[in-house]
Amino acid sequence: MLLELVIFYVAAVFAIGAALLMILQRNPVASVLYLIVSLLAQATLYIQLSAMFVGAILVIVYAGAILVLFLFVIMLLNLRGEQFEEKRPRLGRATKMVISLALLVELLMIVKQTAFPERMDRLMVEATPDFGSVKPVAELLYTQYLYPFELTSILLLVAIVGAVIMAKRGRTDHDEEDK
């Protein structure tokens, strides 16, 4: 029991820490690598919940395929952190403080509700025997969530096509400058 608790807290700290570093990173490649670390930590949490299939899918599909695609697009477009710095809209200091304060209050409310629940039995929900296995995930994915699932695949396809078009435009602009 103690080992499971230690693994949980370590994975949670890694997931949150890597997610924060991903957001704070200026280099997009490093940002993607931190996202991979965060997803691996989340997969560890799913495996602790006995949702082996969901944890495996998280690693295989997201950390394996989609993030490799992100790295491919970033490298295809030859993006650097300095390029983002110039085009980034400037938010006022007050706006940044309000957003940060709202997120901090939300985080504190979440911690209060989970660490100090009014009723302890609300946290102790018994999982079904097939929780996180292939059948319930597939049933939900291909019935109730079919439309968002298909929209996500179309969104990824449009993103790839857009990246290729942007890369071609960038190459033709560089070719014209060289002449």
C-alpha positions as CSV (number, residue, x, y, z in Angstrom):
1,M,0.0,0.0,0.0
2,L,2.8,2.4,0.9
3,L,4.6,1.7,-2.4
4,E,1.5,2.3,-4.4
5,L,1.0,5.6,-2.6
6,V,4.6,6.6,-3.3
7,I,4.3,5.7,-7.0
8,F,1.0,7.7,-7.2
9,Y,2.6,10.9,-5.7
10,V,5.7,10.6,-7.8
11,A,3.7,10.1,-11.0
12,A,1.4,13.0,-10.1
13,V,4.3,15.3,-9.4
14,F,5.9,14.3,-12.7
15,A,2.7,14.8,-14.6
16,I,2.0,18.2,-13.2
17,G,5.6,19.3,-13.3
18,A,6.2,18.2,-16.9
19,A,2.9,19.9,-17.9
20,L,4.0,23.2,-16.4
21,L,7.4,22.9,-18.0
22,M,5.7,22.2,-21.3
23,I,3.7,25.4,-21.0
24,L,6.6,27.5,-19.9
25,Q,9.0,26.2,-22.6
26,R,9.9,28.6,-25.5
27,N,11.4,25.9,-27.6
28,P,8.6,23.8,-29.2
29,V,10.7,20.6,-29.4
30,A,11.5,20.7,-25.7
31,S,7.8,21.5,-25.1
32,V,6.8,18.3,-27.0
33,L,9.3,16.3,-25.0
34,Y,7.9,17.5,-21.7
35,L,4.4,16.6,-23.0
36,I,5.7,13.0,-23.5
37,V,7.0,12.9,-19.9
38,S,3.6,14.2,-18.7
39,L,1.7,11.6,-20.7
40,L,3.9,8.7,-19.5
41,A,3.3,9.8,-15.9
42,Q,-0.5,9.9,-16.6
43,A,-0.3,6.4,-18.1
44,T,1.3,5.3,-14.8
45,L,-1.7,6.7,-13.0
46,Y,-4.1,4.8,-15.3
47,I,-2.2,1.6,-14.8
48,Q,-2.5,2.1,-11.0
49,L,-6.3,2.3,-11.5
50,S,-6.1,-1.1,-13.3
51,A,-7.0,0.5,-16.6
52,M,-4.2,-1.2,-18.5
53,F,-5.8,-0.7,-21.9
54,V,-6.2,3.1,-21.4
55,G,-2.7,3.4,-20.1
56,A,-1.3,1.5,-23.1
57,I,-3.3,3.5,-25.5
58,L,-2.1,6.7,-23.9
59,V,1.5,5.7,-24.5
60,I,1.0,4.1,-27.9
61,V,-1.4,6.6,-29.5
62,Y,-0.5,9.9,-27.9
63,A,3.1,9.6,-26.8
64,G,4.0,7.4,-29.7
65,A,2.1,8.5,-32.8
66,I,0.6,12.0,-32.2
67,L,3.6,13.5,-30.5
68,V,6.0,12.1,-33.2
69,L,3.7,13.8,-35.7
70,F,4.0,17.1,-33.7
71,L,7.8,16.8,-33.7
72,F,7.6,16.0,-37.5
73,V,5.6,19.2,-38.1
74,I,7.8,21.3,-35.9
75,M,10.9,20.1,-37.7
76,L,9.2,20.3,-41.1
77,L,8.4,24.0,-40.5
78,N,11.8,24.6,-38.9
79,L,10.2,26.4,-36.0
80,R,12.3,28.0,-33.3
81,G,11.4,29.6,-30.1
82,E,12.7,33.0,-31.2
83,Q,10.1,33.0,-34.0
84,F,7.3,32.6,-31.5
85,E,8.6,35.5,-29.4
86,E,8.1,38.1,-32.2
87,K,4.6,37.1,-33.2
88,R,3.2,36.5,-29.8
89,P,0.5,39.0,-28.8
90,R,1.4,41.0,-25.7
91,L,-0.9,40.5,-22.8
92,G,-1.0,43.2,-20.1
93,R,0.4,42.5,-16.7
94,A,-3.1,42.8,-15.2
95,T,-4.6,40.3,-17.5
96,K,-1.8,37.8,-16.7
97,M,-2.3,38.3,-13.0
98,V,-6.1,37.8,-13.3
99,I,-5.7,34.6,-15.2
100,S,-3.0,33.3,-12.9
101,L,-5.2,34.1,-9.8
102,A,-8.2,32.4,-11.4
103,L,-6.2,29.3,-12.1
104,L,-4.7,29.3,-8.6
105,V,-8.2,29.6,-7.0
106,E,-9.4,26.7,-9.2
107,L,-6.4,24.6,-8.2
108,L,-6.9,25.3,-4.5
109,M,-10.6,24.4,-4.8
110,I,-9.7,21.1,-6.5
111,V,-7.2,20.2,-3.8
112,K,-9.6,21.2,-1.0
113,Q,-12.4,19.0,-2.4
114,T,-10.1,15.9,-3.0
115,A,-7.9,16.2,0.1
116,F,-10.6,17.2,2.5
117,P,-13.9,15.9,1.2
118,E,-17.1,16.6,3.1
119,R,-18.0,12.9,2.9
120,M,-15.2,10.4,2.6
121,D,-17.4,7.9,0.7
122,R,-17.6,10.2,-2.3
123,L,-13.9,9.5,-3.0
124,M,-14.3,5.8,-2.6
125,V,-16.1,4.7,-5.8
126,E,-16.0,1.0,-6.6
127,A,-14.8,0.4,-10.2
128,T,-16.4,-2.2,-12.3
129,P,-14.4,-5.3,-13.1
130,D,-13.9,-4.4,-16.7
131,F,-13.0,-0.7,-16.0
132,G,-10.5,0.6,-18.6
133,S,-10.5,-2.6,-20.7
134,V,-11.1,-2.7,-24.5
135,K,-14.8,-3.4,-24.5
136,P,-16.2,-0.5,-22.5
137,V,-13.7,2.0,-24.1
138,A,-14.7,0.8,-27.6
139,E,-18.4,0.9,-26.8
140,L,-18.1,4.5,-25.6
141,L,-15.8,5.6,-28.3
142,Y,-17.8,4.2,-31.2
143,T,-21.3,5.0,-29.9
144,Q,-21.5,8.0,-27.5
145,Y,-18.3,9.7,-28.6
146,L,-18.2,8.7,-32.3
147,Y,-18.7,12.3,-33.6
148,P,-15.9,13.9,-31.5
149,F,-13.6,11.0,-32.4
150,E,-14.2,11.5,-36.1
151,L,-13.8,15.3,-35.7
152,T,-10.5,14.8,-34.0
153,S,-9.2,12.6,-36.9
154,I,-10.3,15.3,-39.4
155,L,-8.6,18.0,-37.3
156,L,-5.3,16.1,-37.3
157,L,-5.6,15.6,-41.1
158,V,-6.2,19.3,-41.6
159,A,-3.3,20.2,-39.4
160,I,-0.9,17.9,-41.4
161,V,-2.1,19.4,-44.7
162,G,-1.7,22.9,-43.3
163,A,1.8,22.2,-42.1
164,V,2.8,20.8,-45.5
165,I,1.3,23.9,-47.2
166,M,3.1,26.3,-44.8
167,A,6.4,24.4,-45.3
168,K,6.1,24.7,-49.1
169,R,5.3,28.4,-48.9
170,G,8.3,28.9,-46.6
171,R,10.6,27.0,-49.0
172,T,9.4,29.0,-52.0
173,D,9.9,32.2,-50.1
174,H,13.5,31.2,-49.2
175,D,14.1,30.0,-52.8
176,E,13.0,33.5,-54.1
177,E,15.3,35.2,-51.6
178,D,18.3,33.1,-52.7
179,K,17.8,34.2,-56.3
